Amino acid sequence: MTSTEHTATIANTGNQLARRAMIDSQLRPSGVNEPWVLAAMASLPREDYVPEAARPLAYIDRAVPLGDGRFLAPPLAHGRMLAEAAPTTADHALLVSSGSEYLAALLRPLVGSLTVVDASSVANGVPGGSYSLIVIDGAIEVLPDALANALADGGRIVSGLVERGVTRLGSGRKAAGAVALIAIADIGIPVLAEFAAPRRWSF
C-alpha cells in the first residue's frame, strides 16, 4: 500500500466513524429513528458534497458554507426533512436545491422520479408539474406560486420556514387548490434568500 492509499484509507475510516457519530449523537437523540433514514444517511458521505476545505466540518451540527451565500444544512435538518416527507417509490418528486446535491442523493433512491431545480431558478417556472411531493432544501418566508401550482392536489410539501427570524421545519398538503404549511419543530435551517417576503415600507 502506498502512502497515498494509506492516507485515503485512514480518511475513509475517519469519515465512517463521523457518520456513525452523526447518527448516534445528532439524529437519534433528536427523534430521527426511522431505519431507512438512518441507513441512507449512514451510507452517503457528506464530505463529498462540500468544498474540499470544508470537509472537516461536514458532520458538525451546524450549516456548512458552500460559497456564494449557500449552505449545506445540518444533518438533523436533512434527517427530519426526510422523515417528514416519508417518500415512496410512487412519488413524482421535486427537490428545490440550496446549491448542494446531498439531499438529492439521499432522496433519489427513495422516490419513483426526482426532478431537481435550483432555488434561484424557481422564479422562471418549474418543469414537470403535478408533483406528489415537493421538498425545499432551505427555509422560506413565502412559498412561490410556481411551487404551489406544481404540487398536485393531495400532494405533500416539506420545507424550512422562517417565522419572526426563527427557522422551523414545516410540512403540509395541497387541498382544494391551496397549500398550507404548518411549523413542526424549531430547527436550524439555512435561509433561502430567493423566497424572502417582500419588504414593506414603514414610516
N, C-alpha and C positions, 0 to 999 in steps of 0.2 A: 504494500500500500504506500503510495506516495504521500508526501507531507500535505499536499493539497487535498487528496482524498481523505486523509486522516482528519484534517480541519473540517471538511464538509461533513464527515460522519459525526464529529463532536457537535457541530452546529445543529445538525438534524436531530440528534438526541436531545439537545437542549430545548429545541422548539417543540418536540413531542411532550417533554415534561412541562413546558409552559402551557401547552394546550390542555394538559391534564389539570394543571393548577387553575387555569381559567374556569374549567368546568366545576372543580371542587370548591373553589374559593369565591367565585363570582356568580355562576349560573345557579347551581343547586341551592346555595343559601338564600337566593332571592326568588326561589319558587319555580325556576325553569328545570323541570324534571322529566319532561317528555323524552322518552328514549330516542325517538327519531331526530329530535332537535339536537340532543347531546351527541348522537352518533355523527350527524352531519358536521357539527362544529368541531368535533374531535378529529375528523379526518381531513379538514381543509386548512392548509397553512395560511394563517392571516398575514404572515410576514411576506408572502408573495404578492400582496395587494397594497403595499405601502412603498414609498420611496426607500431605496437602499439605506439611506442614512437614518431612517425611522424604524428600521426592522427591530432594533432592541426594544422599541416601545409598542410593538404590535399587540401584545397581550395585556397591556395595562388597562385599568378600569376607567379610562378616560378616552375621549376622542383623540385620534392621531391625525396631525396635519398632513394633507396630501399635496399642498401647494395651491396657489391661486384661490385662496379662501375656501377650499374644500377640505372635508374631514372624513375619516373613516370612523363611524360611530363605535362606541364602546361595545364589547362583547355582549353585555347584558341587554343593551337596546336591540341588537340583532336577534338574540335568543328569544326575547319577549315578542318581538315582531313576528318571528316565525311561528311561535306557539299560538299567538293570537290569530294569525292568518289561517292556520290549520289547512295548508294546501293539500290538494288531492290531484291525482292524475286526470281527473275530469275537468280541472280548471284550465281555462284560457286566461292566462295571467299577464298583467302588465306591471313592470317594475320601473319606477321613476328613480333614476340613479343620482347619487350625490357626487359622482366622479370616480367611484371605486366599483370594481366588478365583483367584490367579495360577496355581497348579498345575492347578486345574480347567480354566482356559482353555487351558493347554498340552495337557492330556490329552484333552479332549473331542473334538477333530477326529481323534484317532488311534484311537478305540475305536468299537465299534458302538453302545453306550449307556453313559451315565455317570450314576450316582447320587452325589450329594454330601451327606454328613452332617457336622455339626459334632462335634468330639471330645467336647464337653460333653453331647451327646445320645445317645451310643452306649449308655450305661447303660440307657436306656429302650427299647433294641431297635433293630434295623437293618431298614429296609424292603427288600423285594425278595427277598433271599436268593439262594443258589446263584450267587454271582458267580465268574467265571473269573479275575478279577484284583482285588485289593484293594491300594490304595496309601494309606499313612498318612503324612500330611504333618507329621511330627514324630518325636521319639524317645520310645520307650515302655520301661517296665520290665517290664510284664506285658501280654500280649495278652488282651483280654477275651474271655470265652466267646462273647459276642454276635458278635464278628468272626470267631472261629474257626468258629462254626456257620454263618455266612453265606457262607463260602468253599466253593465246590464241590470235590468230590474231584478231585484233579489240578490244582486252581487254584493260581495264583501269588499271593504276597504280598510287598510291598516296604515296608519301614519303617525308620525310625531305631531304634536300640537304645541303651539306657543300660546299660552294664556297668561296675560299680565306679567310677561317676562319669564315665566316658568315653563319648561318643556315637559310634556307629558306624552305617554303613549295613548293613542286614540284608535278606536275601532268603530265601524258602523256598517250599515247596509243601505242599499237604494230601494226605496219603496214608493210607488205611485209617482215615479219620476224625480223624487227628491232624495238627496243624500244627507244623512245625519251622522256626524262623528261625535262620539262620546269619549271623554277622557277616562282612562282606566287607572293609570298609575303615574306618579312623578318619576321620570327617568331622564337622565342627561342625554339629549339627542341633539346633534348639530342642527342649527337652524338653516333652512334653505332661503336665502335672500330673495330668490325668484318668486316666492309665494308669500311675500310680506303684504300686510294690509295697506291699502292706500293711505297716505298720510293726510290728515285733515288740518286745515288752517285753524289756528286758535288765536284769540286776541286777548 
